[in-house]
């Protein structure tokens, strides 16, 4: 399809209210290669190689895959079906979008390539997102 979008809605999600320091929590986002913290912002591979990551959590740990999480990256729209304003007859009133992101070797310090895909689907009636 060639279209690109970011999953955090330009820094805000429908579920996010700024914290006292002005930062946004990670509610409702696709965070990255890791959904939590990596203690000490490093880990070892099976061959013993030590991998250093950005310490973006209090300067000590790697949180949600690094400084530039997947919520801040452009995703490619692979496939879409229907729209919320005029669902296509073939979609049965359902609207969906399949998105894809390539996180290349070295992205945020992580080894190896990862091709991530996420499917967002709004079911008939517009009240259920899965």
Buried (B, 14 or more C-beta within 10 A) or exposed (E): EEEEEBBBEEEEBEEBEEEEEEEBEBEBBBBBBBEEBBEEBBBEEEEEEEBEBBBBBEEEBBBBBBBEBBBBBEBBBBEBBBEEEEBEEEBEEBBBBBBEBEBEEEBBBBEEEBEBEBEBBBBEEEEEEE
